[in-house]
Amino acid sequence: MTGKDTTLRPELRLRARGALANESGRFEPGRRVAEDDGWDLVEEERLLETEVQVERPRSALNWNKSPDLPFDRSVNPYRGCEHGCIYCFARPTHAYLNLSPGLDFETRLIARPGIGAVLEREIGRKGYVVAPLALGTNTDPYQPVEKTYRVTREVVQVMHDWQHPLAITTRGALIERDLDLLAPMAALGLARVGITVTTLDAGLARAMEPRAPTPARRLEAIRRLSVAGVPVRVMVAPVIPGLTDPELEAILSAARDAGAVAASWIMLRLPLEVAPLVEEWLRARVPGRAEKVLARIRELHGGKLYDAQWGRRMRGEGIWSDLVAQRFDKAVARLGLTVPQPPLRRDLFRPPPRAGDQLSLF
């Protein structure tokens, strides 16, 4: 990054963070600027550390009607994500909390303990119609703070106990902790997992996804889940044109060798505040490729950095989108990743037995 950033106090030091600045969110009335107060005092340098606040959830299920998504309900155990992926499309959601989609998104997190009990009430209501629940569609459910707060574990436990179909998306190796629940669910056709692999280059991954597991560790997670009988889909997402797109076939091949049985891809998305954050990151971290990447992104979206229209926001359009799609289709066909996966079962859904319940004779 060139020049002095004015959105951070000068004594703060960044380590393993994705964003380079902490600009105010779009709903805040003013812009945050760090100014010298005139007192000639030397501040002791300190790391910008992660802070976690606790929110008592009043609801658990989020509903959507997006034609671009294969699910209509999801749960978010956390707000914000410590993985710090610079390209994360969920960053703008922090603006609703009057926090910055920049560094606040990855350092000022909100955990929602108790969400399991709320979720249980919601799926136990009369008239609830069961369908697969998606976990990890906004921020990663297995980000580092899950090791302490175990909120995701609450959700998976409820899904297990109620025999509710569950689809998880993550890049966190901590998912292996929950194999005691996921493996028996998968054996019944109730669970599958998507593991995101953006690049196989460990150096690039550290710069883009500073607190996420290394690419090699994610491939190992695919292997361990697969060995335990959990179907895994490798998600090449996002594909960054001019930066990570040359790796498409290599990622698919490595994931297949690790045990993945399906694959998908999504083009880089730059909604709202994500666009300037990624542009700044490109110029600072990969300056020799920045203009090429930005030019290709604009070609995908009619000259803009992002187009939010249904049907186009996940892939873009034009020659670069078509080329990636063709390469992907040929690779998955060659690697055997095109075998359709059976739908998650819905017929096993039922309330878990409670103490004092009369036992069934059959």
QUIJO-V482156 format. One record per backbone hydrogen bond with DSSP energy under -0.5 kcal/mol. NH is the residue of the N-H (numbers start at 1). CO is the residue of the C=O. Records with the same first field share a line. If there is no record, write none. Layout:
BEGIN
NH: CO + CO
END
This chain:
BEGIN
12: 9
13: 46
28: 25
34: 6
35: 33
40: 38
41: 39
43: 41
46: 11
48: 13
49: 47
51: 107
53: 109
55: 111
57: 55
62: 74
64: 72
69: 66
74: 62
75: 134
76: 60
77: 75
79: 110
81: 105
84: 81
86: 208
88: 85
91: 88
93: 90
94: 91
95: 92
96: 93
97: 94
98: 95
99: 94
102: 23
103: 21
105: 100 + 102
106: 102 + 103
107: 103 + 104
108: 104
109: 51 + 107
110: 79
111: 53
112: 77
115: 112
118: 114
119: 115
120: 116
121: 117
122: 118
123: 119
124: 120
125: 122
128: 125
130: 128
133: 165
134: 73
135: 167
136: 75
138: 139
141: 169
143: 140
146: 143
147: 144
148: 145
149: 145
150: 146
154: 150
155: 151
156: 152
157: 153
158: 154
159: 155
160: 156
161: 157
162: 158
163: 160
164: 159
166: 190
167: 133
168: 192
169: 135
170: 194
175: 172
176: 173
177: 174
178: 175
179: 176
180: 177
181: 178
182: 178
183: 179
185: 181
186: 182
187: 183
188: 184 + 185
189: 186
190: 185
192: 166
193: 231
194: 168
195: 233
196: 170 + 194
197: 235
202: 200
205: 201
206: 202
207: 203
208: 204
209: 205
211: 83
212: 209
213: 171
218: 214
219: 215
220: 216
221: 217
222: 218
223: 219
224: 220
225: 221
226: 222
227: 223
228: 224
229: 226
230: 225
231: 191 + 229
233: 193
234: 262
235: 195
236: 234 + 264
237: 235
238: 266
239: 266
240: 238
241: 239
243: 240
244: 240
245: 240
247: 244
248: 245
251: 247
252: 248
253: 249
254: 250
255: 251
256: 252
257: 253
258: 254
259: 255 + 256
260: 255
261: 232
262: 232
263: 337
264: 234
266: 236
267: 314
268: 239
274: 271
275: 272
277: 273
278: 274
279: 275
280: 276
281: 277
282: 278
283: 279
284: 280
285: 281
286: 281 + 282
289: 286
290: 286
293: 289
294: 290
295: 291
296: 292
297: 293
298: 294
299: 295
300: 296
301: 297 + 298
302: 299
303: 298
304: 301
312: 309
313: 309
316: 312
317: 300
322: 318
323: 319
324: 320
325: 321
326: 322
327: 323
328: 324
329: 325
330: 326
331: 327
332: 328
333: 329
334: 330
335: 331
336: 332 + 333
337: 332
338: 332
339: 336
345: 189
349: 346
350: 162
357: 354
END
